């Protein structure tokens, strides 16, 4: 598609929308909690590759295809950010790029 998973500009790191895909295969089909954890694992690896970490995240944006299941995504998010507490937004979208995707997450970090 011609994009980067993460881009660092000065002390700002932007992580692209991330879904629960590994080697082209959707992980945790039907499991919003599991997909959210997988997204966050991928985001964490992207941040590490820029010399940053999850503790540097200041904002997340969570896109879910069924907002009635928000607590599943929130539980996974809380596992990663119980101490960091970034600003966050969760919204329902009509669909993501493939019907198996239940969640997509973006993150912004600042590395001092």
C-alpha positions in Angstrom: 0.0 0.0 0.0 3.0 2.3 0.4 3.0 3.2 4.1 5.1 2.9 7.2 4.0 1.1 10.4 5.6 3.9 12.4 7.1 7.3 11.5 9.3 9.2 13.8 9.6 13.0 13.4 11.8 14.6 16.0 10.4 13.3 19.3 7.0 12.4 17.9 6.1 8.9 16.8 2.9 8.1 14.8 1.9 4.5 14.5 -0.4 3.7 11.6 -3.8 2.0 11.9 -3.0 -1.5 13.1 -5.1 -4.6 12.7 -4.6 -8.1 14.1 -2.8 -9.6 11.1 0.3 -11.8 11.2 1.9 -12.8 7.9 -1.3 -11.9 6.0 -3.5 -14.0 8.3 -6.2 -12.5 10.6 -5.5 -13.5 14.2 -8.2 -14.2 16.8 -11.1 -14.4 14.4 -14.3 -13.3 16.1 -12.5 -12.4 19.3 -12.4 -8.6 19.8 -10.4 -8.8 23.0 -7.8 -11.0 21.4 -7.6 -8.9 18.3 -7.1 -5.8 20.4 -4.3 -7.4 22.3 -2.7 -8.4 19.0 -3.0 -4.9 17.6 -1.3 -3.5 20.8 1.5 -6.1 20.5 2.2 -5.0 16.9 2.1 -1.3 18.0 4.5 -2.1 20.8 7.0 -3.7 18.4 6.7 -0.7 16.1 7.5 1.7 19.0 10.4 -0.4 20.1 11.8 -0.2 16.5 11.8 3.6 16.8 13.6 3.6 20.2 10.3 4.2 22.0 7.9 2.2 24.1 4.3 1.9 25.2 5.1 4.2 28.2 5.7 7.0 25.7 2.2 6.7 24.2 0.1 9.9 24.7 -2.9 9.0 22.5 -4.7 6.0 21.0 -7.6 5.8 18.6 -9.6 2.7 18.6 -11.9 1.8 15.7 -14.3 -1.1 16.4 -17.0 -2.6 14.1 -19.4 -3.2 17.0 -19.4 -0.6 19.7 -21.7 -2.8 21.9 -18.6 -4.9 22.5 -16.5 -1.9 23.6 -15.7 -3.5 27.0 -13.7 -6.2 25.3 -11.4 -3.7 23.6 -11.2 -1.5 26.7 -10.1 -4.5 28.8 -7.2 -5.3 26.5 -6.3 -1.5 26.2 -6.3 -1.3 30.0 -3.8 -4.2 30.2 -1.3 -2.2 28.2 -2.0 1.2 29.6 -2.9 0.7 33.3 -0.1 3.1 34.3 0.4 5.2 31.2 -3.2 6.4 30.8 -3.0 8.0 27.3 -5.8 10.1 25.9 -8.0 7.8 23.8 -10.9 7.7 21.5 -13.1 4.7 20.6 -15.6 4.9 17.8 -17.7 2.5 15.8 -17.1 2.2 12.1 -19.3 0.5 9.6 -16.5 -1.7 8.4 -12.7 -2.1 8.2 -10.7 -3.3 5.2 -11.8 -7.0 5.7 -14.9 -8.3 7.4 -12.7 -10.4 9.8 -11.2 -7.3 11.3 -13.0 -6.2 14.4 -10.7 -3.5 15.5 -8.0 -1.1 14.2 -5.8 1.0 16.5 -3.6 4.1 15.9 -1.1 5.4 18.4 0.8 8.6 19.0 3.9 8.6 21.2 6.4 11.3 22.4 9.9 10.2 23.2 11.7 12.8 25.3 
